[in-house]
Amino acid sequence: MKYIKRNVEEVIKKEEKLFKAILVTGARQVGKTTMLKNLKPDINYITLDDMLLNQSAQEDPELFLKSNKPPIIIDEVQYAPDLFRYIKIAVDNSEEKARFYLTGSQQFHLMKNISESLAGRIGIVNLLGLSLREIKELNFNKPFIPTNEYIEERKKYEMNISYDEIWEIIHKGSMPALYQEESDSELYYSMYVNTYIERDVRNLTQVGDTLSFLKFMTSLASRIGQLLNLNSVANEVGISLPTAQRWLSILISSNIVYLLEPYYNNIIKRAVKTPKIYFLDTGLAAYLTKWKNKEVLEAGTMAGNFFENFVIIEIIKSFYNVGELRPPVYFYRDKEKREIDLIIEQNGELYPVEIKKSARPTKEMIENFKVLEKVGKVGQGAVICMYEKIQELDEKNKVIPYRYL
């Protein structure tokens, strides 16, 4: 089976020189284990999905580590949280770098134990599904910023991708297994959701009502690209607001959904402070909302939301894949309903981005960019859309086709 090279591999190679342990987090089946096995084919590998190994790691973690000596890959390490304390002892007793490679699909269990046991000793990488660049095997790994410098460098790496193909990718999603061989994406996501709910949600978080949890996921998927109204979601599903808040935190921490925070400060007091909701995998969102194929999705009422979701998550991936764990991305909306889909904050400048499922960009699409001028230094802006070529809108803003992500 062909291995698809992951851009974040370069981050791991740098962290190996600095840290004694490396942690790769990410949702189930995004390729964490496959990537580490490809990078480190000659070191020992164990998975705590194995019930016997899991029992050993939980009952006697010290003996477990003595029996499984580093360098080692330990997969799904969240199932034995007591291991972290003994990994700390092991790394403190050695000067060697990169002794432990850990993976985990549950950040909400991992991060607490890491902060208590391995702070300063571990490099952390967050892996999402395949990026568009990875799907097209593009050897380009820079964070997206709509500047002339980015565009000129990006032009050296052409990516031919048709309108039909981009909608196929949006509908299929970004899970590596779907790009290895012909797969039924609906069957794949059906099994994926069952595994996620049974293994991670039920077992690790004590969520008893799994049917309501699935309805909760579906309700959120139907709201991608919108301001999050958790009261409305809770009422629709028939759960309390505190339950909805707890379930949302589970979905965030397990890399299923992403909350895009609004950009506001003391100068722009009329800006809204409610985040917008996105799914980190558009294929999962399409499955939950029952868009059966790319044609009905592209022609449907949520097409614009899905295209916006796709573009924003691609930009977020471009930051994660260079090692930034907190991508500097926001959106803007005020009480006059003036909105900017995305703001990238970099080096003291704000770069506004509008995202449109359109092949006819106009200057009116960047009209709201001027609200940022009273906030701080505004850099170059862009409309990302279906137009075929880069086009200047004015002296500071341009049209950027989706294939330049």
TORMARDREN-772818 format. One line per 10 residues: number of its first residue (from 1); their letters; for each residue x, y, z of N, C-alpha, C. Coordinates in steps of 0.1 Angstrom, whole numbers, plus 5000, padded with zeros to 4 digits. Layout:
NUM) A) X:Y:Z:X:Y:Z:X:Y:Z; ...
END
This chain:
1) MKYIKRNVEE) 5008:4988:5000:5000:5000:5000:5009:5013:5000; 5006:5022:4991:5014:5034:4990:5013:5043:5002; 5025:5048:5007:5025:5057:5018:5024:5071:5012; 5015:5079:5018:5014:5093:5014:5022:5102:5024; 5033:5108:5019:5042:5116:5028:5034:5127:5035; 5037:5128:5048:5030:5139:5056:5039:5151:5058; 5034:5163:5056:5043:5175:5057:5048:5177:5071; 5041:5172:5081:5045:5174:5095:5057:5165:5099; 5062:5156:5090:5073:5148:5093:5086:5157:5096; 5087:5168:5089:5098:5177:5091:5098:5183:5105
11) VIKKEEKLFK) 5087:5185:5110:5086:5190:5124:5091:5180:5134; 5086:5167:5132:5091:5156:5140:5106:5155:5140; 5112:5156:5128:5126:5155:5127:5134:5166:5135; 5128:5177:5135:5134:5188:5143:5132:5186:5158; 5120:5181:5162:5118:5179:5176:5126:5167:5182; 5130:5158:5173:5138:5147:5178:5152:5151:5183; 5156:5163:5178:5169:5168:5182:5168:5176:5195; 5156:5179:5199:5153:5187:5211:5147:5180:5223; 5139:5170:5220:5131:5164:5231:5134:5149:5232; 5132:5144:5244:5133:5130:5247:5121:5122:5244
21) AILVTGARQV) 5110:5128:5242:5097:5122:5239:5090:5130:5229; 5083:5124:5219:5075:5131:5209:5061:5125:5210; 5051:5134:5211:5037:5130:5211:5030:5135:5198; 5024:5126:5191:5016:5129:5179:5001:5127:5183; 4994:5138:5184:4979:5137:5187:4971:5139:5174; 4959:5136:5174:4950:5137:5163:4939:5128:5164; 4929:5130:5156:4917:5122:5156:4920:5107:5151; 4912:5098:5154:4914:5084:5150:4915:5084:5135; 4925:5075:5130:4926:5072:5116:4931:5083:5107; 4937:5094:5113:4943:5104:5105:4957:5100:5100
31) GKTTMLKNLK) 4963:5089:5105:4976:5085:5100:4987:5086:5110; 4985:5088:5122:4996:5090:5132:5005:5078:5133; 5000:5066:5134:5008:5054:5136:5015:5051:5123; 5008:5052:5111:5014:5050:5098:5026:5059:5096; 5025:5071:5099:5035:5081:5098:5048:5077:5106; 5045:5074:5119:5057:5071:5128:5063:5058:5124; 5055:5048:5120:5061:5036:5115:5070:5038:5103; 5065:5047:5094:5073:5050:5082:5086:5057:5085; 5085:5066:5095:5097:5074:5099:5107:5065:5107; 5102:5056:5115:5110:5048:5124:5107:5033:5122
41) PDINYITLDD) 5110:5028:5111:5107:5014:5108:5114:5004:5116; 5125:5008:5122:5134:4998:5129:5132:4998:5145; 5123:5006:5150:5122:5006:5164:5109:4998:5168; 5109:4994:5181:5098:4986:5186:5085:4994:5186; 5074:4987:5183:5061:4993:5182:5051:4985:5190; 5043:4991:5199:5033:4985:5206:5020:4994:5206; 5009:4987:5207:4997:4995:5208:4988:4991:5220; 4983:5001:5227:4975:4999:5238:4961:4996:5235; 4958:4995:5222:4945:4989:5217:4945:4974:5220; 4957:4968:5221:4958:4954:5225:4955:4953:5239
51) MLLNQSAQED) 4945:4944:5242:4939:4944:5256:4949:4938:5266; 4958:4929:5262:4967:4923:5271:4978:4934:5275; 4983:4941:5264:4993:4951:5267:4987:4962:5275; 4974:4966:5272:4967:4976:5279:4966:4973:5294; 4963:4960:5297:4962:4956:5311:4975:4956:5318; 4986:4952:5311:4999:4953:5317:5003:4967:5320; 5001:4976:5310:5005:4990:5312:4997:4997:5323; 4985:4993:5325:4977:4999:5336:4980:4993:5350; 4982:4980:5350:4984:4973:5363:4998:4975:5369; 5008:4975:5360:5022:4976:5364:5030:4984:5354
61) PELFLKSNKP) 5028:4997:5353:5035:5005:5343:5050:5005:5344; 5055:5003:5356:5070:5003:5357:5075:4990:5350; 5069:4979:5353:5073:4966:5347:5071:4966:5332; 5060:4973:5328:5057:4974:5314:5068:4981:5306; 5073:4992:5311:5084:4999:5305:5097:4991:5305; 5099:4984:5316:5111:4975:5316:5111:4964:5306; 5099:4960:5303:5097:4949:5293:5097:4954:5279; 5094:4967:5277:5093:4973:5264:5102:4986:5264; 5115:4983:5261:5125:4993:5263:5125:5003:5251; 5129:5016:5254:5130:5025:5243:5143:5023:5235
71) PIIIDEVQYA) 5144:5029:5223:5133:5037:5216:5121:5029:5212; 5110:5035:5214:5097:5027:5212:5086:5036:5208; 5077:5031:5200:5065:5038:5196:5054:5032:5205; 5047:5040:5213:5035:5035:5221:5023:5042:5215; 5014:5033:5209:5002:5038:5203:4990:5039:5212; 4982:5049:5211:4970:5051:5219:4973:5051:5234; 4983:5059:5237:4989:5059:5251:4979:5064:5261; 4968:5071:5256:4958:5076:5266:4951:5065:5274; 4952:5053:5269:4945:5042:5276:4952:5038:5289; 4964:5043:5291:4972:5040:5303:4978:5052:5308
81) PDLFRYIKIA) 4970:5061:5314:4975:5074:5318:4986:5074:5329; 4987:5063:5337:4997:5062:5347:5011:5060:5341; 5011:5057:5328:5024:5055:5321:5032:5068:5321; 5026:5079:5320:5033:5092:5318:5043:5094:5330; 5039:5091:5342:5048:5093:5353:5061:5084:5352; 5059:5072:5347:5071:5063:5345:5079:5067:5333; 5073:5072:5323:5080:5077:5311:5089:5089:5316; 5083:5098:5324:5091:5109:5329:5104:5104:5337; 5102:5094:5345:5114:5088:5352:5124:5083:5342; 5119:5076:5332:5128:5070:5322:5136:5081:5314
91) VDNSEEKARF) 5129:5092:5310:5136:5102:5302:5145:5110:5311; 5142:5112:5324:5150:5119:5333:5163:5112:5336; 5163:5099:5335:5175:5090:5338:5183:5088:5326; 5181:5095:5315:5189:5093:5303:5191:5106:5296; 5202:5108:5289:5205:5120:5281:5201:5118:5267; 5197:5106:5263:5193:5104:5249:5181:5111:5245; 5181:5116:5233:5169:5123:5227:5160:5112:5220; 5147:5116:5218:5138:5108:5210:5137:5093:5215; 5135:5091:5228:5134:5078:5233:5120:5072:5232; 5110:5081:5233:5096:5076:5232:5089:5084:5222
101) YLTGSQQFHL) 5082:5076:5213:5072:5082:5204:5058:5078:5208; 5050:5087:5211:5037:5084:5217:5026:5089:5207; 5015:5082:5206:5004:5087:5198:4991:5086:5207; 4982:5095:5204:4970:5095:5212:4959:5103:5204; 4947:5097:5204:4936:5104:5198:4927:5111:5208; 4931:5112:5220:4923:5118:5230:4931:5129:5237; 4930:5141:5232:4938:5152:5239:4932:5155:5252; 4919:5154:5255:4914:5158:5267:4919:5149:5279; 4924:5137:5276:4930:5129:5286:4945:5131:5286; 4951:5133:5274:4965:5134:5273:4971:5146:5279
111) MKNISESLAG) 4965:5158:5276:4972:5170:5280:4973:5172:5295; 4963:5168:5302:4964:5169:5317:4976:5162:5322; 4978:5149:5317:4989:5141:5322:5002:5146:5317; 5003:5152:5305:5015:5157:5300:5019:5169:5308; 5010:5178:5311:5013:5190:5318:5018:5187:5332; 5013:5176:5338:5018:5173:5351:5031:5165:5351; 5033:5157:5341:5044:5148:5341:5056:5151:5332; 5053:5156:5320:5063:5157:5309:5065:5171:5304; 5060:5181:5311:5062:5194:5307:5077:5197:5304; 5080:5203:5293:5094:5206:5290:5102:5195:5285
121) RIGIVNLLGL) 5097:5183:5285:5104:5171:5281:5099:5165:5268; 5088:5170:5263:5081:5164:5252:5078:5174:5241; 5080:5170:5228:5075:5177:5217:5062:5173:5212; 5053:5182:5209:5039:5178:5206:5036:5183:5192; 5030:5173:5184:5026:5176:5170:5011:5172:5169; 5004:5181:5163:4989:5178:5160:4987:5175:5146; 4983:5163:5143:4982:5158:5129:4967:5157:5126; 4963:5164:5115:4950:5164:5110:4949:5154:5098; 4938:5153:5091:4937:5145:5079:4946:5150:5068; 4946:5143:5057:4955:5148:5046:4951:5162:5041
131) SLREIKELNF) 4961:5170:5039:4959:5183:5033:4957:5181:5018; 4952:5192:5011:4952:5191:4997:4965:5190:4991; 4975:5196:4997:4989:5195:4992:4994:5180:4993; 4991:5174:5004:4995:5160:5005:4988:5151:4996; 4975:5153:4994:4967:5145:4985:4973:5145:4971; 4977:5158:4967:4983:5160:4953:4998:5158:4953; 5004:5153:4965:5018:5150:4966:5027:5162:4962; 5023:5173:4968:5030:5186:4965:5041:5188:4975; 5053:5190:4971:5065:5192:4980:5066:5207:4984; 5055:5212:4991:5055:5226:4995:5049:5226:5009
141) NKPFIPTNEY) 5055:5233:5018:5051:5233:5032:5053:5246:5039; 5045:5256:5035:5045:5269:5041:5031:5273:5046; 5030:5280:5057:5017:5284:5061:5011:5294:5051; 4998:5292:5049:4991:5301:5039:4990:5315:5045; 4995:5325:5038:4993:5339:5041:4992:5346:5027; 4981:5354:5025:4979:5359:5012:4988:5371:5008; 5001:5369:5008:5010:5379:5004:5016:5376:4991; 5022:5386:4985:5029:5384:4972:5040:5374:4973; 5047:5374:4984:5058:5365:4986:5053:5350:4987; 5042:5348:4994:5037:5335:4994:5032:5330:4980
151) IEERKKYEMN) 5025:5339:4973:5020:5335:4960:5032:5332:4950; 5042:5340:4950:5053:5338:4941:5060:5324:4944; 5061:5321:4957:5068:5308:4960:5058:5297:4957; 5045:5299:4959:5035:5288:4957:5034:5285:4942; 5036:5295:4934:5035:5293:4919:5045:5283:4914; 5056:5281:4921:5066:5272:4917:5061:5257:4918; 5050:5255:4925:5045:5242:4928:5031:5241:4923; 5029:5238:4910:5016:5238:4904:5008:5227:4909; 4995:5229:4911:4986:5218:4915:4973:5219:4906; 4973:5210:4897:4961:5209:4888:4950:5201:4894
161) ISYDEIWEII) 4939:5208:4897:4928:5202:4903:4915:5208:4898; 4906:5200:4892:4894:5205:4886:4884:5209:4896; 4873:5216:4891:4862:5219:4899:4855:5206:4904; 4853:5196:4896:4847:5184:4900:4856:5177:4910; 4869:5177:4909:4878:5170:4918:4878:5176:4932; 4877:5190:4932:4877:5196:4945:4864:5193:4953; 4853:5191:4946:4841:5188:4953:4841:5173:4957; 4848:5165:4949:4849:5151:4953:4857:5150:4966; 4868:5158:4967:4876:5158:4979:4869:5163:4991; 4861:5174:4989:4853:5180:5000:4843:5170:5005
171) HKGSMPALYQ) 4837:5162:4996:4827:5152:5000:4833:5140:5006; 4845:5136:5000:4851:5124:5005:4858:5126:5019; 4863:5138:5021:4870:5141:5033:4885:5139:5032; 4892:5138:5043:4907:5138:5043:4913:5126:5050; 4905:5116:5053:4911:5104:5059:4920:5096:5050; 4932:5093:5053:4942:5086:5044:4937:5074:5038; 4929:5066:5046:4924:5053:5041:4916:5054:5028; 4909:5065:5027:4900:5068:5015:4908:5071:5002; 4921:5073:5004:4930:5077:4992:4939:5066:4989; 4939:5054:4996:4947:5043:4993:4942:5034:4983
181) EESDSELYYS) 4929:5032:4983:4922:5023:4974:4908:5028:4972; 4901:5022:4963:4887:5025:4961:4879:5021:4973; 4872:5031:4979:4865:5029:4991:4851:5035:4991; 4842:5029:4998:4829:5034:5000:4829:5044:5012; 4829:5057:5009:4831:5067:5020:4819:5066:5030; 4807:5063:5025:4796:5062:5035:4798:5051:5044; 4802:5039:5039:4805:5028:5048:4817:5031:5057; 4827:5037:5052:4839:5041:5060:4835:5049:5072; 4827:5060:5069:4823:5069:5080:4813:5063:5090; 4805:5054:5085:4796:5047:5094:4804:5039:5104
191) MYVNTYIERD) 4814:5032:5100:4823:5024:5109:4831:5034:5117; 4836:5045:5112:4844:5054:5119:4836:5060:5131; 4824:5064:5128:4815:5070:5139:4813:5060:5150; 4810:5047:5146:4807:5037:5156:4820:5035:5164; 4831:5034:5158:4844:5032:5166:4846:5043:5175; 4845:5056:5170:4848:5067:5178:4838:5068:5190; 4826:5066:5188:4816:5067:5199:4818:5055:5209; 4820:5043:5204:4821:5032:5213:4835:5032:5221; 4846:5034:5214:4859:5033:5220:4863:5046:5228; 4861:5057:5222:4866:5070:5228:4855:5077:5236
201) VRNLTQVGDT) 4843:5078:5231:4833:5086:5238:4827:5077:5250; 4823:5065:5247:4816:5057:5257:4827:5053:5268; 4838:5047:5264:4847:5041:5273:4855:5052:5281; 4859:5062:5274:4868:5072:5281:4861:5083:5287; 4849:5087:5283:4843:5099:5289:4830:5096:5296; 4826:5083:5297:4814:5079:5304:4801:5086:5298; 4801:5088:5285:4788:5092:5279:4779:5080:5278; 4768:5080:5284:4759:5069:5284:4750:5069:5272; 4744:5080:5269:4734:5081:5258:4741:5083:5245; 4746:5072:5239:4754:5074:5226:4745:5078:5215
211) LSFLKFMTSL) 4732:5075:5215:4723:5079:5204:4722:5094:5204; 4720:5100:5216:4719:5114:5217:4732:5121:5213; 4743:5115:5217:4756:5120:5213:4757:5121:5198; 4753:5111:5191:4753:5111:5176:4744:5122:5171; 4733:5123:5176:4724:5134:5172:4730:5148:5175; 4738:5149:5185:4745:5161:5189:4756:5164:5178; 4763:5154:5174:4773:5156:5163:4766:5160:5150; 4755:5154:5147:4748:5157:5135:4743:5171:5135; 4738:5175:5146:4733:5189:5148:4744:5199:5146; 4756:5197:5151:4767:5206:5149:4771:5206:5134
221) ASRIGQLLNL) 4771:5194:5128:4775:5193:5114:4766:5201:5105; 4753:5202:5109:4744:5209:5101:4746:5224:5102; 4755:5228:5111:4757:5243:5114:4771:5247:5111; 4778:5240:5103:4792:5244:5100:4792:5257:5093; 4802:5266:5097:4803:5279:5091:4794:5289:5098; 4787:5285:5108:4778:5294:5115:4783:5298:5129; 4778:5309:5134:4780:5312:5148:4774:5301:5157; 4782:5297:5167:4777:5285:5175:4766:5290:5185; 4755:5284:5184:4744:5286:5193:4741:5273:5200; 4748:5271:5212:4748:5258:5218:4734:5256:5225
231) NSVANEVGIS) 4727:5267:5229:4714:5265:5234:4704:5259:5224; 4705:5264:5212:4697:5259:5201:4700:5244:5198; 4713:5240:5198:4717:5226:5196:4712:5218:5207; 4713:5222:5220:4709:5214:5231:4694:5212:5230; 4686:5222:5227:4672:5221:5226:4668:5211:5215; 4675:5212:5204:4672:5203:5192:4675:5188:5196; 4685:5186:5203:4689:5172:5207:4681:5167:5219; 4676:5177:5227:4669:5173:5239:4678:5170:5251; 4689:5178:5253:4698:5176:5264:4700:5190:5271; 4706:5190:5282:4708:5202:5290:4719:5210:5284
241) LPTAQRWLSI) 4720:5223:5287:4731:5231:5282:4744:5226:5288; 4745:5223:5301:4758:5218:5306:4762:5205:5299; 4753:5196:5296:4757:5184:5289:4762:5187:5275; 4755:5197:5268:4760:5201:5255:4774:5207:5256; 4777:5215:5266:4790:5221:5268:4800:5210:5270; 4797:5200:5278:4807:5189:5280:4809:5181:5268; 4798:5178:5260:4800:5170:5248:4808:5178:5237; 4806:5191:5237:4813:5199:5227:4828:5199:5231; 4832:5199:5243:4846:5199:5247:4852:5185:5243; 4844:5175:5244:4849:5161:5239:4852:5162:5224
251) LISSNIVYLL) 4843:5167:5217:4845:5168:5202:4857:5177:5198; 4859:5188:5206:4870:5197:5203:4883:5189:5206; 4884:5184:5218:4896:5178:5223:4900:5165:5215; 4890:5159:5209:4894:5147:5201:4895:5150:5186; 4897:5163:5183:4899:5167:5169:4888:5164:5159; 4876:5165:5164:4865:5163:5155:4860:5177:5150; 4858:5186:5159:4853:5199:5155:4864:5210:5159; 4862:5221:5153:4871:5233:5156:4863:5245:5158; 4866:5252:5168:4859:5265:5171:4868:5276:5166; 4864:5284:5156:4871:5295:5151:4867:5307:5160
261) EPYYNNIIKR) 4877:5313:5167:4874:5324:5176:4873:5337:5169; 4864:5346:5174:4863:5359:5167:4875:5368:5171; 4878:5377:5162:4889:5387:5165:4882:5399:5171; 4886:5403:5183:4881:5415:5188:4891:5420:5199; 4890:5433:5201:4898:5440:5212:4891:5452:5217; 4897:5460:5225:4891:5471:5232:4886:5482:5222; 4893:5482:5210:4889:5492:5200:4876:5488:5193; 4875:5476:5190:4863:5471:5182:4853:5465:5192; 4847:5473:5200:4838:5467:5211:4825:5462:5206; 4822:5465:5193:4809:5460:5188:4811:5446:5181
271) AVKTPKIYFL) 4823:5441:5181:4825:5428:5175:4818:5417:5184; 4813:5407:5177:4807:5396:5184:4818:5387:5191; 4814:5380:5201:4824:5372:5209:4820:5357:5209; 4811:5354:5200:4807:5340:5198:4816:5333:5187; 4821:5321:5190:4829:5314:5179:4820:5308:5168; 4827:5305:5157:4820:5297:5146:4825:5283:5147; 4816:5274:5142:4819:5260:5143:4822:5254:5129; 4833:5246:5129:4837:5239:5117:4841:5224:5121; 4840:5216:5111:4844:5202:5113:4858:5201:5107; 4867:5194:5114:4881:5192:5109:4881:5182:5097
281) DTGLAAYLTK) 4871:5175:5094:4870:5166:5083:4857:5168:5076; 4857:5174:5064:4844:5177:5057:4837:5164:5053; 4844:5153:5051:4838:5140:5047:4829:5135:5059; 4833:5137:5071:4825:5133:5083:4813:5141:5084; 4815:5155:5082:4803:5164:5082:4793:5160:5071; 4798:5157:5059:4789:5153:5048:4781:5140:5051; 4788:5131:5057:4782:5118:5061:4771:5121:5071; 4774:5128:5082:4764:5131:5092:4752:5138:5087; 4754:5147:5078:4743:5155:5072:4736:5149:5060; 4741:5137:5056:4735:5129:5046:4735:5135:5032
291) WKNKEVLEAG) 4746:5141:5029:4749:5145:5015:4755:5133:5008; 4748:5126:5000:4752:5112:4995:4763:5112:4985; 4765:5123:4977:4776:5123:4967:4780:5138:4965; 4790:5139:4957:4796:5153:4955:4786:5162:4947; 4778:5156:4938:4769:5164:4930:4758:5170:4938; 4752:5162:4947:4741:5168:4956:4747:5178:4966; 4759:5175:4970:4765:5185:4980:4768:5198:4973; 4774:5197:4961:4778:5210:4954:4766:5218:4950; 4755:5211:4947:4743:5218:4943:4734:5222:4955; 4737:5217:4967:4728:5218:4978:4729:5232:4986
301) TMAGNFFENF) 4720:5233:4995:4719:5246:5003:4732:5248:5012; 4739:5238:5015:4751:5239:5024:4764:5240:5016; 4763:5241:5003:4776:5241:4995:4785:5252:4999; 4780:5264:5001:4789:5275:5005:4795:5272:5018; 4788:5267:5028:4793:5264:5041:4804:5253:5040; 4802:5243:5032:4812:5232:5031:4825:5238:5024; 4823:5246:5014:4835:5252:5008:4843:5261:5017; 4836:5269:5025:4842:5277:5035:4849:5268:5046; 4842:5258:5050:4848:5249:5060:4861:5243:5055; 4860:5238:5042:4872:5232:5036:4884:5241:5035
311) VIIEIIKSFY) 4882:5254:5031:4893:5263:5029:4899:5267:5043; 4890:5269:5052:4895:5273:5066:4904:5262:5072; 4899:5250:5071:4906:5239:5077:4919:5236:5069; 4919:5238:5056:4932:5237:5048:4942:5247:5053; 4938:5259:5056:4947:5270:5061:4952:5266:5075; 4943:5261:5083:4947:5256:5097:4957:5245:5095; 4955:5236:5086:4965:5225:5084:4979:5230:5080; 4979:5241:5072:4991:5246:5068:5000:5252:5079; 4993:5256:5090:5000:5261:5102:5004:5249:5111; 4995:5239:5113:4998:5227:5121:5010:5220:5115
321) NVGELRPPVY) 5011:5220:5102:5021:5212:5095:5035:5218:5095; 5036:5230:5100:5049:5236:5103:5052:5237:5118; 5043:5231:5126:5045:5230:5140:5038:5240:5149; 5030:5248:5143:5023:5258:5151:5010:5251:5157; 5010:5250:5171:4999:5243:5177:4987:5252:5179; 4989:5265:5178:4978:5274:5179:4978:5283:5167; 4972:5279:5156:4972:5287:5144:4966:5301:5146; 4972:5311:5141:4968:5325:5144:4956:5329:5135; 4945:5322:5136:4934:5325:5127:4921:5328:5135; 4914:5338:5129:4902:5343:5136:4892:5346:5125
331) FYRDKEKREI) 4880:5351:5129:4870:5357:5120:4866:5370:5126; 4859:5378:5118:4853:5391:5123:4838:5392:5120; 4831:5396:5130:4817:5399:5127:4812:5409:5138; 4805:5419:5134:4801:5429:5144:4785:5429:5144; 4780:5438:5153:4766:5439:5155:4759:5445:5143; 4766:5451:5134:4760:5455:5121:4760:5444:5110; 4765:5432:5115:4766:5420:5106:4776:5422:5095; 4786:5430:5097:4797:5431:5088:4806:5419:5092; 4810:5411:5082:4818:5399:5085:4830:5398:5076; 4841:5392:5082:4852:5388:5074:4854:5373:5077
341) DLIIEQNGEL) 4854:5365:5067:4854:5350:5070:4867:5346:5078; 4878:5352:5075:4891:5347:5081:4900:5359:5082; 4907:5360:5094:4918:5369:5096:4930:5361:5101; 4941:5363:5094:4953:5356:5098:4962:5367:5104; 4966:5365:5116:4974:5375:5123:4989:5370:5123; 4998:5378:5118:5012:5373:5116:5021:5385:5116; 5031:5385:5125:5041:5395:5126:5035:5409:5127; 5025:5410:5136:5019:5423:5139:5009:5428:5128; 5006:5420:5118:4997:5424:5107:4985:5415:5107; 4974:5421:5102:4962:5413:5100:4959:5411:5085
351) YPVEIKKSAR) 4958:5399:5081:4956:5395:5067:4941:5390:5065; 4932:5398:5060:4918:5394:5058:4916:5385:5046; 4907:5376:5048:4904:5366:5037:4889:5364:5036; 4884:5365:5024:4870:5362:5022:4869:5349:5014; 4859:5340:5017:4859:5327:5010:4845:5326:5003; 4845:5324:4990:4833:5324:4982:4832:5312:4973; 4821:5305:4973:4819:5295:4963:4814:5302:4950; 4823:5308:4944:4819:5316:4932:4831:5317:4922; 4828:5318:4910:4838:5320:4900:4838:5334:4894; 4831:5343:4901:4830:5357:4897:4832:5366:4909
361) PTKEMIENFK) 4845:5367:4913:4848:5376:4924:4846:5391:4921; 4842:5399:4930:4840:5413:4928:4846:5421:4940; 4848:5434:4938:4854:5443:4948:4844:5444:4960; 4831:5442:4958:4822:5442:4969:4825:5432:4980; 4831:5421:4975:4835:5410:4985:4845:5414:4995; 4853:5424:4992:4863:5429:5002:4859:5442:5009; 4847:5446:5007:4842:5458:5013:4845:5459:5028; 4843:5448:5035:4844:5448:5050:4858:5448:5055; 4868:5446:5046:4882:5446:5050:4885:5459:5057; 4879:5470:5053:4883:5483:5058:4880:5485:5073
371) VLEKVGKVGQ) 4871:5477:5078:4868:5478:5093:4880:5475:5101; 4890:5468:5096:4902:5465:5103:4912:5476:5104; 4910:5486:5096:4920:5497:5095:4921:5505:5108; 4910:5505:5116:4910:5512:5129:4915:5503:5140; 4918:5491:5137:4923:5481:5147:4938:5481:5147; 4944:5480:5136:4959:5478:5135:4964:5478:5121; 4976:5474:5119:4981:5473:5106:4975:5462:5098; 4970:5465:5086:4963:5456:5078:4972:5452:5066; 4975:5439:5065:4983:5435:5054:4975:5432:5041; 4981:5424:5032:4974:5421:5020:4962:5411:5023
381) GAVICMYEKI) 4951:5413:5015:4940:5405:5017:4936:5397:5004; 4927:5388:5005:4923:5379:4994:4909:5375:4994; 4904:5372:4983:4892:5364:4981:4896:5350:4976; 4893:5340:4983:4896:5326:4979:4883:5321:4973; 4884:5316:4960:4872:5313:4953:4875:5303:4942; 4865:5301:4933:4866:5291:4922:4871:5298:4909; 4875:5310:4910:4881:5317:4898:4894:5310:4894; 4897:5310:4881:4908:5301:4876:4922:5307:4878; 4923:5320:4880:4937:5326:4880:4938:5337:4891; 4950:5340:4894:4952:5351:4904:4949:5364:4897
391) QELDEKNKVI) 4941:5372:4904:4937:5385:4898:4937:5396:4908; 4943:5407:4905:4943:5419:4914:4929:5425:4915; 4924:5427:4927:4912:5434:4929:4914:5449:4931; 4925:5452:4938:4930:5466:4940:4944:5465:4943; 4950:5476:4948:4965:5476:4950:4969:5467:4962; 4959:5463:4970:4963:5456:4982:4956:5442:4983; 4946:5439:4975:4939:5427:4976:4938:5420:4963; 4937:5407:4964:4937:5399:4951:4927:5387:4952; 4924:5381:4941:4917:5369:4940:4927:5358:4940; 4925:5347:4948:4934:5336:4949:4925:5323:4946
401) PYRYL) 4928:5316:4936:4921:5303:4934:4924:5293:4945; 4914:5284:4948:4916:5274:4958:4928:5265:4956; 4932:5264:4944:4944:5255:4942:4957:5261:4946; 4957:5273:4951:4969:5279:4957:4969:5278:4972; 4960:5270:4978:4961:5268:4992:4973:5260:4996
END
